[in-house]
Every structure is written in structure tokens, then in C-alpha cells.
Amino acid sequence: TYGSRELFSTHSEEYKKLRSYGMPVNPEGKVVSGIADIIEFHKKLEKKRKALLYEVDGVVVTVNDGTVYDRAGVVGKAPRAAIAYKFAPQEVTTIVQDVTVQIGRTGVLTPVATMTPVNVGGVTVTHATLHNYDQIKRLGLKIGDTVVVSRAGDVIPQITRVLKGMRSGKERSFRMPSVCPIDSSVIMRDGVLHKCSNVQCGARNKEQLYHFVSRSAFRIEGVGPRVIDRFLDEGLISDAADIFTLKEGDIEVLDGFGKKSAENTVREIAGSKKIPLARFLYSLGILHVGEETARVLAKQFPYAGGVYSVTKILTAYRSMPVDVLQQISDIGPVVAQSIYNWFHDDGHVALLKKLHATGIRVVHETARGSRKLNGKTFVLTGTLSSITREQAKERIREAGGSMSGSVSYRTDYVVAGKNPGTKLKNAREQNVTILTEREFLNILK
Ligand SMILES: [Zn+2]
């Protein structure tokens, strides 16, 4: 504040004079005009903060013109023409709600704290890596503890201290799991690290995640292999469902991300949560189920067109026996068994339940105008005279239908050519509509 209004008409002149006397004056001070310039100056200095040789928690904005300053007056001890404009705090307290284990690219298990969201260093943070089990022991951390979270400059936020005096007695200790959360292999200790004993575990999981976000699967723009690697390395994700729990703050603090790209990424992830059934089935990475098989499998979904939850999908496909799956055209015994096994694996069921909890909605599309045979299943018996069996199959598929090798409760039509076999008899017994070749060709028109 001003000592003598008679000598200086502005605050900056006063500074200049002091400097000329050899007095130590902060070189960062600057005369700016307008609110936008003040915000800009504040931002610049906040970035420079860690390079400064002293601790600083913000800037003081003051009116330069002495007359205005004086006229504004003083309230209590505070001059109205000067105000502190603080930086985001770099150390805050919050509560650790849970500690989960994430599996990295090399199969290393990383404990990660989930915290009550808190703003530190200008970013809202919900996760903090605890690096390894020894770090948890060093901190003396329990789930439910109040902790100090620090973030210096652009560094990722860390839990630096546990405030043990704030315990209520309800806190509980964290234990490293004895089996891998992904593939249930035994966990081994390797120095300070805990690792999955299956050497392929981390790499395979990483590949599955690449597949999950890819164009033909969840199609998450801006989240490719490089970004998945970053998420894995920071312990932010270990399975596909974790992707949907990421918050802007989690991403913003990562190298190469800023506020804008973190916002975009979270928006893209949220936008991908509504997904066509075929792409959803493909995303699961079921052995032998490529894009085409996923499309065929999607058509077998036993409910009408609409939007379904993940558990509904799980229940529908889990209840299909191998022999029913095998009757689907293009699905042989090996693929049928693979699909069956996938939906009966505990780990996969757990993953689907986790995906369900993230609010994913699966769209089952029904007949579009031209695809008039959508969802209809045909069985061919005997020989057709005007088209080959392959051509018939092709035409049925183009119209949205599918072809099956045997008559079942799922068959809509049996097409009877010359010299029909037992399938015709089966069709009669099961009251399935029987078409002549001519009738069949008319349907296709
Ligand atoms: Zn594993």
C-alpha cells in the first residue's frame, strides 16, 4: 500500500523508485489493464510457480491509480482496492473410499486409491496411484483414512500423508489379492512388486483393451493403443469397464493431456456407451468371433428391437446351449463351444456385470425397410432348380435373414426343392411354414 500520496501518483511508480534505491522488489509485478489481462497474468504466474525460488500461494491485484485507490477506502483493515487472487491449492485433504488393484501391461499389480473428489492444483482428482504394497505400508494407509493429496506443478497427484488423528475406528486394512483379478492366476512377489504368475496376462489384457476401443467395437475416438497404455501405466484402468469410470481430472494430469483433451476424451467415452449389439458382441473378444460372426450372433438375440442392458444380453446368450448355437448358420461346433464357454466363464460374467453397472446400453436393431427378412431363419431341403444353395443363402442374408442346417423351434421357413429329405418331414411335424421354390423366390423379391 501507499506510504505517501504526495510523492507517487501510482503504485507502479512507487515500485520503480524503490528499485532504483536498490531495494529488493519482486520482478514479477506488472501493470495490466482489464479483468482478462489479470486472469492471464495469474495463469502465467501459476505455471511459473514451481520455478520460483520462494513459496507463493497467489497474486495480489491492486488498483494502480493512487487517487482511485484512496477513494475506494478501507473496510476494517482491508483496502478495497487490493485483493488476493490465490492459486489452486497444491495440498488438500480428502478421504480414501477404496483401494483397488489394477493390472499393468507387464502383469504388475498396482494398488490405486479411489478418493472423494477433491480439487488439487486446479484439477479435480478421484484416483491416486499407491505404486506398490510397500508404499501403502510406508504411508500406513487404511481404507477410509483421511489423507493429504499433493500436486506440484504438472506432476500427477500423490497421497503424501495419512492423517491418523482423524480415524474413527471404522477404517480397514488393504490386502493385496492372492489371485489375479483378470485370470485368477496366483500372484507372485517380485521385489517390491506383485505380479501375475501368468506371464502373458498383462500383454493379453492390453491387447483385449486395444480391441475393445477399436473402430469395429466400442469405437472410442481419441482412445487408441497409445492412450490405453498411458491409462494402464498410471493404474487408471485394468479392464474394459474401468474406462467408463475415468474422470476428467484423472486424464488431465497425464503427460500430453490438457484440460481440453481430457474433456474431449471423457465425452467420447460417454458417447460410446450406446452401442449396437453386433459391435458389443465383437468387442468382448470371444475366441473365433470376428465381426461377421458377431453380426450373425446378434441376429439370434431372442427379443424385439430396442435398447437393452448388458445383463439382459448376458442372460440371453448364456442360456443358449451349444447345440442351439451350432444351428446358427456360419457357426460351427468349435465357434459354438467357444461362445458357450465365454458366457459361462466367471471372470467374463463379472466383467459383464461391471460393464452393466457403468450404464452401457445395447441397441438391438430390427428390420430396416429393405431388409424384410430380418430375423427370419430358413432351412433348405432338396435341390433348387433356378439358383444354387450358395446363391439362396446369399439372397437370404442380403434380405436380413439367416440360414440354418436343421429344423428347430427357431426355424421360420423350410424351402423344399426337388427330392426333399427328412427336414421336410420335421417341418410338417413342427408346423413350420413350407415354401416351394417359386414361393421362396417371390418372398425374396
Ligand atoms: Zn493375471
Boltz pocket constraint, residues with backbone or C-beta under 6 A from the ligand:
constraints:
  - pocket:
      binder: B
      contacts: [[A, 107], [A, 180], [A, 181], [A, 182], [A, 183], [A, 184], [A, 185], [A, 196], [A, 197], [A, 198], [A, 201], [A, 202]]
      max_distance: 6.0
